[in-house]
Amino acid sequence: MRVKCVLCDSIETIDSYCLQAKRLRNRKITTYMCPSCYERIKVNTEKRISTGRFQFNREIKKEKHLT
C-alpha cells in the first residue's frame, strides 16, 4: 500500500496487510506520518514535557479493562 506522509509529503510503501494499513483503510480520518517525522515530533514533545510547563492531557481510565 502506498501512503503519503502528512508533514513532509514523502510517499512510502507499507505492507498492505499490516495493522496500520488496515486502520488507514477503515478509518479515513487516520493520517500517516513517516518514521523520521514521527521521531521528530516525539523528541520535540518529550522536550516540552520535560520543561514542566507543558500539560500532557490524557484521559485517566478508571476501569482497568479500558486501557
C-alpha positions, -999 to +999 in steps of 0.1 A: +000+000+000+014+034-009+010+061+017+019+098+019+033+115+050+011+144+061+040+165+072+068+161+045+046+147+016+070+118+010+054+087-005+063+054+011+052+018+007+039-002+037+027-038+038-010-039+027-019-064+054-003-048+084-024-033+112-015+003+103-027-002+067-060-016+079-065+014+102-058+038+073-082+020+050-111+017+076-108+050+094-105+078+069-096+104+095-064+085+105-033+100+090+002+086+082+035+100+094+068+086+081+092+073+107+115+104+105+086+128+111+072+106+139+106+106+157+110+143+153+075+150+168+082+125+196+116+142+205+101+177+205+071+165+226+094+149+252+114+181+254+082+201+261+070+177+287+104+178+305+102+216+309+074+211+334+053+239+319+036+216+294+005+198+305+001+165+287-037+159+288-045+123+288-078+109+300-073+087+330-092+055+327-109+043+359-116+008+348-086-014+341-101-032+310-104+002+292-067+009+289 
